[in-house]
Amino acid sequence: MNGENMKEKPVTDYTEVRYEVIGAVARISHNRPDRGNAESTLLLDELDEALKKAGADEGVRVVIIGGVGKHFSAGHDVKEAMGRPDIVETRYAYEEQRYLGHCLRIWDFPKPTIAQVQGACIAGGFMVANMCDLMIASDDAYFSDPTCATLAAAATEVLVHPWVMGMRTAKDFLFTGRRMMADEAKQIGMVNRVVPRADLEDVTMEVAQQISKAAPFAIKMLKRSMNKTADMQGFRNAIQAHFDLHELCHTTQEYKDVRAQGLDGSIARAKAMNQ
């Protein structure tokens, strides 16, 4: 991609995300490759701030959300979560802000968004990727949400699954906690395109640049209209209802028993499910 309009601007100085602007496209990447891009508090807050920055930049017309390194995101930073106080009111406020709130801001973002997914896209990462308007995945990408089976909670905080998978597929996916590979995700319509890993970044950027040629106000209105269609079908109410049920699960004896087994127990159960 050559030409003055395609020159990359300097990377903004964040700690756990990478922010780049290439032509009319901003690319925001999870940037904790040594931790599989697990979503820490700082990463989520920086992601949210970077999204606001892209929204305020009139030169940016499309946003790509991706991940540096082998994986898009291994999901919630469970180690960090285990260290937070296990208090209902505190947890509710934290998860309402950083999971429900952050995800809905991606959904409501006024410019088109594309998830660029490689490797693992699990739980918290699954939520972020699936709140984007489009998803382009590498042929080695896979999706998983083992939250119910491994953590005794009703899926992740944001139950976008039936909206992007269909009800029966979502139940199969969530009840079993299994992995779904990129080719199956494309067959069910959750992923728009599957490309070789080596081509992922270029293909995603090409799609983003093509979208960026559309009239910005018109595409903003088009996205709003399509999102309102989902809202009229109950999307936002269903998302909020699930969040409250998810929080209820944190008060159960099942959850307390699982938490008492610690991080190693959760990891062992997750690995056992995908053997």
C-alpha positions as CSV (number, residue, x, y, z in Angstrom):
1,M,0.0,0.0,0.0
2,N,1.8,3.1,-1.2
3,G,1.1,6.7,-1.5
4,E,1.0,9.7,0.8
5,N,-2.5,8.9,2.1
6,M,-1.4,5.5,3.2
7,K,1.6,6.6,5.4
8,E,1.4,5.3,8.9
9,K,1.3,7.8,11.7
10,P,3.4,7.2,14.8
11,V,2.1,4.7,17.3
12,T,0.4,6.4,20.3
13,D,2.1,5.7,23.6
14,Y,-0.2,3.2,25.3
15,T,1.1,0.4,27.6
16,E,-1.1,-2.5,26.7
17,V,-2.6,-1.6,23.4
18,R,-1.1,-0.4,20.2
19,Y,-2.7,2.5,18.3
20,E,-1.9,3.2,14.7
21,V,-3.5,5.2,12.0
22,I,-2.9,4.2,8.4
23,G,-4.7,6.4,5.9
24,A,-8.3,6.6,7.0
25,V,-8.0,3.5,9.2
26,A,-7.2,3.3,12.9
27,R,-5.9,-0.1,14.1
28,I,-6.1,-0.8,17.8
29,S,-4.4,-3.9,18.9
30,H,-4.3,-5.9,22.2
31,N,-0.6,-5.7,23.1
32,R,0.3,-8.2,25.7
33,P,1.6,-11.0,23.5
34,D,3.6,-12.6,26.4
35,R,0.2,-13.2,28.2
36,G,-1.7,-14.2,25.1
37,N,-3.2,-10.7,25.1
38,A,-5.3,-11.5,28.2
39,E,-7.5,-8.6,28.9
40,S,-6.3,-6.9,32.1
41,T,-7.9,-3.8,33.6
42,L,-5.3,-1.6,32.0
43,L,-5.7,-3.2,28.6
44,L,-9.5,-2.8,28.6
45,D,-9.3,0.8,29.8
46,E,-6.7,1.7,27.1
47,L,-8.8,-0.1,24.5
48,D,-11.7,2.0,25.5
49,E,-9.7,5.2,25.4
50,A,-8.1,4.4,22.1
51,L,-11.6,3.8,20.7
52,K,-12.7,7.3,21.9
53,K,-9.6,8.7,20.3
54,A,-10.4,7.1,16.9
55,G,-14.0,8.3,17.2
56,A,-12.9,11.9,17.7
57,D,-10.5,11.8,14.8
58,E,-12.3,13.1,11.7
59,G,-9.6,11.6,9.5
60,V,-10.4,8.1,10.8
61,R,-13.3,6.4,9.0
62,V,-12.9,2.7,10.0
63,V,-11.4,1.0,13.0
64,I,-9.7,-2.4,13.1
65,I,-9.4,-4.2,16.5
66,G,-6.7,-6.8,16.5
67,G,-4.0,-8.4,18.6
68,V,-0.2,-8.4,18.5
69,G,1.5,-11.8,18.3
70,K,0.1,-15.3,18.2
71,H,-3.4,-14.7,19.5
72,F,-6.2,-12.1,19.3
73,S,-6.9,-12.6,23.0
74,A,-6.9,-15.5,25.4
75,G,-9.8,-13.7,27.2
76,H,-10.2,-12.3,30.7
77,D,-7.0,-11.9,32.7
78,V,-8.2,-14.6,35.2
79,K,-5.1,-14.3,37.3
80,E,-5.8,-10.6,37.9
81,A,-9.5,-11.3,38.5
82,M,-8.7,-13.9,41.2
83,G,-6.8,-11.2,43.1
84,R,-9.7,-8.8,43.2
85,P,-12.1,-8.7,46.2
86,D,-14.9,-11.2,45.9
87,I,-17.6,-8.7,46.8
88,V,-20.9,-8.7,44.9
89,E,-21.3,-4.9,44.8
90,T,-17.6,-4.3,43.8
91,R,-17.6,-7.0,41.1
92,Y,-20.9,-5.8,39.6
93,A,-19.6,-2.2,39.3
94,Y,-16.3,-3.4,37.8
95,E,-17.9,-5.8,35.2
96,E,-20.6,-3.3,34.3
97,Q,-18.0,-0.7,33.4
98,R,-15.3,-2.8,31.8
99,Y,-17.2,-5.7,30.2
100,L,-20.8,-4.6,29.6
101,G,-20.0,-0.9,29.1
102,H,-16.9,-1.3,27.0
103,C,-18.5,-3.9,24.7
104,L,-21.6,-1.8,24.2
105,R,-19.4,1.2,23.3
106,I,-17.9,-1.0,20.5
107,W,-21.3,-2.0,19.4
108,D,-22.5,1.7,19.4
109,F,-19.3,3.1,17.9
110,P,-20.4,5.5,15.1
111,K,-17.8,4.2,12.6
112,P,-17.5,0.8,11.1
113,T,-15.3,-1.7,13.1
114,I,-13.6,-4.8,11.9
115,A,-12.2,-7.5,14.2
116,Q,-8.9,-8.9,12.9
117,V,-8.6,-12.3,14.6
118,Q,-5.8,-14.8,14.7
119,G,-5.1,-17.7,17.1
120,A,-7.2,-17.8,20.3
121,C,-10.3,-15.7,20.6
122,I,-11.7,-16.8,24.0
123,A,-14.3,-15.5,26.4
124,G,-13.5,-11.8,27.0
125,G,-11.8,-11.7,23.6
126,F,-14.8,-13.4,22.0
127,M,-17.0,-10.6,23.3
128,V,-14.8,-7.8,22.0
129,A,-14.4,-9.4,18.5
130,N,-18.1,-10.1,18.2
131,M,-19.2,-6.6,19.1
132,C,-17.5,-5.4,15.9
133,D,-19.4,-5.0,12.7
134,L,-17.3,-7.4,10.6
135,M,-14.8,-10.1,11.5
136,I,-11.9,-11.4,9.4
137,A,-10.1,-14.4,10.7
138,S,-6.9,-16.3,9.9
139,D,-7.2,-20.0,9.1
140,D,-5.7,-20.9,12.5
141,A,-8.1,-18.8,14.5
142,Y,-10.4,-20.5,17.0
143,F,-13.2,-19.4,19.3
144,S,-14.2,-20.6,22.8
145,D,-16.2,-19.6,25.8
146,P,-15.8,-22.3,28.5
147,T,-17.0,-19.9,31.2
148,C,-20.0,-22.0,32.3
149,A,-18.1,-25.3,32.5
150,T,-14.9,-24.0,34.0
151,L,-15.9,-21.1,36.2
152,A,-19.6,-21.9,37.1
153,A,-20.9,-18.7,35.6
154,A,-23.5,-18.3,32.8
155,A,-21.2,-17.6,29.9
156,T,-19.3,-14.3,29.6
157,E,-20.7,-11.0,30.8
158,V,-22.0,-10.1,27.4
159,L,-24.1,-12.8,25.7
160,V,-23.6,-11.8,22.1
161,H,-23.4,-15.5,21.1
162,P,-26.9,-16.3,19.9
163,W,-27.0,-13.1,17.9
164,V,-23.8,-14.0,15.9
165,M,-24.1,-17.8,15.9
166,G,-27.8,-18.6,16.0
167,M,-29.6,-20.1,19.0
168,R,-28.8,-23.8,18.6
169,T,-25.2,-23.3,17.7
170,A,-24.7,-20.9,20.6
171,K,-26.2,-23.5,23.0
172,D,-23.9,-26.2,21.7
173,F,-20.9,-23.9,21.8
174,L,-21.6,-22.7,25.4
175,F,-23.0,-25.9,27.0
176,T,-19.9,-27.9,25.9
177,G,-17.3,-25.2,26.1
178,R,-15.8,-26.5,22.9
179,R,-13.6,-24.8,20.4
180,M,-14.9,-23.6,17.1
181,M,-12.4,-23.2,14.3
182,A,-12.5,-20.3,11.8
183,D,-13.9,-22.3,8.9
184,E,-16.9,-23.4,11.0
185,A,-17.4,-19.8,12.2
186,K,-17.5,-18.7,8.6
187,Q,-20.0,-21.4,7.7
188,I,-22.5,-20.2,10.3
189,G,-22.0,-16.5,9.4
190,M,-20.1,-15.3,12.5
191,V,-16.9,-14.7,10.5
192,N,-17.0,-12.8,7.1
193,R,-13.7,-14.1,5.6
194,V,-11.1,-16.6,6.5
195,V,-7.6,-16.0,5.0
196,P,-4.1,-17.5,5.4
197,R,-2.4,-16.2,8.6
198,A,0.3,-14.5,6.5
199,D,-2.4,-12.5,4.6
200,L,-4.6,-11.5,7.6
201,E,-3.3,-8.0,8.2
202,D,-3.2,-7.0,4.5
203,V,-6.6,-8.4,3.7
204,T,-8.2,-6.8,6.8
205,M,-6.6,-3.4,5.9
206,E,-7.8,-3.7,2.3
207,V,-11.3,-4.3,3.4
208,A,-11.1,-1.4,5.8
209,Q,-9.7,0.9,3.2
210,Q,-12.5,-0.1,0.8
211,I,-15.1,0.7,3.5
212,S,-13.4,4.0,4.2
213,K,-14.3,5.3,0.7
214,A,-18.0,5.4,1.6
215,A,-19.5,8.8,2.5
216,P,-18.9,9.0,6.3
217,F,-22.3,10.3,7.4
218,A,-24.2,7.9,5.2
219,I,-22.3,4.9,6.6
220,K,-22.8,6.2,10.1
221,M,-26.5,6.3,9.5
222,L,-26.5,2.9,7.8
223,K,-24.8,1.3,10.8
224,R,-27.2,3.0,13.2
225,S,-30.2,1.8,11.2
226,M,-28.9,-1.8,11.2
227,N,-28.1,-1.7,14.9
228,K,-31.6,-0.3,15.6
229,T,-33.0,-3.3,13.8
230,A,-31.2,-5.6,16.3
231,D,-32.4,-3.4,19.2
232,M,-36.0,-3.7,17.9
233,Q,-35.5,-7.5,18.0
234,G,-34.5,-7.2,21.7
235,F,-30.7,-7.2,21.4
236,R,-29.9,-4.6,24.1
237,N,-32.5,-5.8,26.5
238,A,-31.3,-9.4,26.1
239,I,-27.7,-8.3,26.7
240,Q,-28.6,-6.4,29.9
241,A,-30.8,-9.3,31.2
242,H,-27.9,-11.8,30.7
243,F,-25.4,-9.5,32.4
244,D,-27.6,-9.5,35.6
245,L,-27.9,-13.3,35.5
246,H,-24.2,-13.7,35.0
247,E,-23.6,-11.6,38.1
248,L,-26.1,-13.7,40.0
249,C,-24.0,-16.8,39.3
250,H,-21.1,-15.2,41.3
251,T,-23.2,-15.6,44.5
252,T,-23.8,-19.3,44.1
253,Q,-22.2,-22.1,46.1
254,E,-21.1,-23.7,42.7
255,Y,-19.1,-20.6,41.9
256,K,-17.6,-20.4,45.4
257,D,-16.5,-24.0,45.2
258,V,-14.8,-23.4,41.8
259,R,-13.1,-20.2,43.0
260,A,-11.8,-22.0,46.0
261,Q,-9.9,-24.3,43.7
262,G,-7.9,-21.4,42.4
263,L,-6.6,-20.4,39.1
264,D,-4.8,-23.7,38.4
265,G,-8.0,-25.6,38.8
266,S,-9.8,-23.4,36.2
267,I,-6.9,-23.7,33.8
268,A,-6.9,-27.5,34.2
269,R,-10.6,-27.8,33.5
270,A,-10.4,-25.6,30.4
271,K,-7.5,-27.7,29.0
272,A,-9.4,-31.0,29.8
273,M,-12.4,-29.8,27.8
274,N,-10.5,-29.2,24.6
275,Q,-8.4,-32.4,24.6
